[in-house]
């Protein structure tokens, strides 16, 4: 969580509250870290941190959209921003699809 906070702080984003959501609460088995954050203006942010060795493909775009839908139902509100932290290579088609759906990739 410290890496995510430091990276966003360097870009000028400061949060009042940030809490981690356990994937088991959403009944998913993916190894992903999810955070729900509230910025200083009161907007909610969904932050996903993924660490994997293989490349992110188009099928992963749909998978993350399903996880995001489950997260918004679990938290009972929609999010202003969706951010994805990855350290794996990203397919160019997947990168374009993530941007079309509204994700910001770090």
WONORLIN-V382183 format. One record per backbone hydrogen bond with DSSP energy under -0.5 kcal/mol. CO is the residue of the C=O (numbers start at 1). NH is the residue of the N-H. E is the energy in kcal/mol with one decimal. If there is no record, write none. Layout:
CO&NH&E, CO&NH&E
//
This chain:
1&5&-2.3, 2&6&-2.7, 3&7&-2.3, 4&8&-2.2, 5&9&-2.3, 6&10&-2.0, 7&11&-0.8, 8&13&-2.6, 9&12&-1.4, 12&14&-0.6, 14&40&-1.0, 17&38&-2.7, 19&36&-2.8, 20&22&-0.5, 21&34&-0.8, 22&25&-1.3, 22&26&-0.7, 23&26&-0.6, 23&28&-2.0, 24&27&-0.7, 30&32&-1.4, 32&34&-0.5, 33&49&-2.8, 34&21&-2.7, 35&37&-0.5, 35&47&-2.6, 36&19&-2.4, 37&45&-2.8, 38&16&-2.6, 38&17&-1.3, 39&42&-1.5, 43&39&-2.4, 44&80&-2.6, 44&81&-1.2, 45&37&-2.3, 45&47&-0.6, 46&83&-2.8, 47&35&-2.8, 48&85&-3.4, 49&33&-2.4, 50&52&-0.5, 50&87&-0.8, 56&91&-2.2, 57&60&-0.7, 57&61&-0.8, 58&61&-0.7, 58&62&-1.2, 59&63&-1.7, 60&64&-2.6, 61&65&-1.8, 62&66&-2.0, 63&67&-2.1, 64&68&-2.4, 65&69&-2.1, 66&70&-2.1, 67&71&-2.4, 68&72&-2.4, 69&73&-1.8, 70&74&-2.4, 71&75&-2.7, 72&76&-0.9, 72&77&-1.2, 81&46&-2.5, 82&104&-2.4, 83&48&-2.7, 84&86&-0.6, 84&106&-2.8, 85&50&-3.2, 89&56&-2.3, 91&95&-2.5, 92&96&-1.9, 93&97&-2.2, 94&98&-2.7, 95&99&-1.9, 96&100&-1.9, 97&101&-1.7, 98&102&-1.0, 98&103&-2.6, 102&82&-0.6, 104&84&-2.9
//
